[in-house]
Amino acid sequence: MSFFSNILEKLGIGKHAAPTAEASPQNPGAATPGTSAPGTSAPGATQSTAAPPAISEVDVAAKLETLASQHSEKLNWRTSIVDLLKLLNIDSSLSARKELAAELNYTGSTDDSAAMNTWLHKAVLKKLAENGGKVPAELLD
C-alpha cells in the first residue's frame, strides 16, 4: 500500500457507498416486488445495468477537526503536514515525509525540509480533494 493510500484509508476516502442490493442476501435469486425474476424480462421492459456504487465524499476538515478535538496534543493540521500525519496516526518522521514527497513527485530538495513540508501539505490536501475528499477552498490555495 502506498503512503498516500494509507492517508486516504485513514480518512475513509475512496470507499464505495454501500451498494443497493436488488435481491435480498437470504434469497439472492428472488425478484423484488414489481420486477421480473432474473434472466427474464417483463413484456415491453428494457434491460438496464446497475450503475457502479458511488464514491462517498468525505468532509476532510470536519473529520480532522473531530480527530484534533480528541487528541491529547494540540495539532495544527491546517498548516502542518507533520501534525496532519500525527492526527491520522501515520509516521510523520522526516524519512516518511521524504517517502511521501517521492510518491507525490516532489521535485525540490528533500534536504530543505521546510520547503518540502509546505509543498507536501498543499499537495496532500489537493490530492485528497482529487480523490473525493471535501477540502475547504482556502486550504487549496
N, C-alpha and C positions, 0 to 999 in steps of 0.2 A: 504494500500500500504506500502510495506517495505521501510525502509530508503534507501537501495541500489537501489531499483526500482525507487525511486524518482531521484537519480543521473542519472540512465540510461535514464529516461524520459527527464530530463533537457538537456541531450546531444543528444537526438534523437537516442539512441542506442536501437536496438531490434525492431525498427519499420519495418514493411514489406514494401518492394518496392511496388509501385502501381501495382496491378495485371493487366495483359493484358486481356482485355475482348475479348472473341471470338464473341460475339454478341453485337451490339450497345445497349445502355440503352433505346433508343427510340423504338427498336424493338427486345426485348430480345430473341425471338424465331427464328429470322432470321439467316440463314446460311451466312457465309462470302463467297465472290465470290470464286468459285472453290471448295467449300465443299458441303456436303450434309446437308439437314435440320436435326435438332436434332432428334434423335431416328431412323434415317435411316443411311445406310452406302452405299457408292459407291461400285460398283462391285470390288472385289479384295482388298478393303481397310480394314485396321485393325483398331480397336477401340484403342484409346490411352487416357490415363487420363492426365489431365493437371497437371503439376508439381506445388507444392506449391510455393507461391511467395518467392523470395529470400530475405534474410535479408540484408539490405543495410549496408555496412561498413562505419563507421563514423571516420573521421580523428580527433581523440581526441585532439591532440596537436594543430592543426590548429584552431579547434573550440574554445579551451580555450585561445589561443593567441589572437584571434579576440575579445573574450569577455574581456580579460585583457586590450586590447588597448582601449576599450570603457568605461572602469571602471575608476571612479574618483580616487580611491585609488590604489597605486602600490601594486599588489598582486603577490606573487611568488608561483604559483600553482605547479610548477615543484618540489618543495621540501616540501611544507607545505599543510597538509590536511585542516587546518583551511582556508588558502587562497583559496584552490580549492573549498571548500564548499561555501565560501563567493562569489566567482566568479559565482557560479551556483545559487546564491541567495537561499541557503539552510542553515538552522540553523547550526551554527558552534560552538555552546556552548559546554562546557565540557559534560553536560548531554546528548546532542545529539550525541557527538562523542562516549560516552560510550555506547549508544544505538546501534550505527553503529558497534562498536567493538564487542558487544554481538552478533549481527546479523551475523557478519563475522567470528564468533568463535575465537575471541582473547582469548588466554589462560594466558596472563600475567596479572600483576596487573594494574587495571584501576586507581589506586592511583598514579602510575608513568606515568603522562600524557605525558611526553616527549617520553618515550619508546612506549607508546600506539600510539601516533601521528605518529611516524616514521613507526611503523608497519602498521597502518591504511592507510597511504599514499601509501605504497607499495602494500598492499592488494587491495585497491580500484583500482589502476591502473592495477593490474594483473586481477582482476575481469572484468574491463572494456574491456580488451583485450579478455578475455574468452567469452564475450558476444557480440562480433562483433565490438568492438572499435579498431581502428588502433592506437596503442600506440608505441612511439619510443622505440627501444630496450634498450637504455641507461636508460630509466626510469623504466624498468622492472627488473633491476639487484638487 
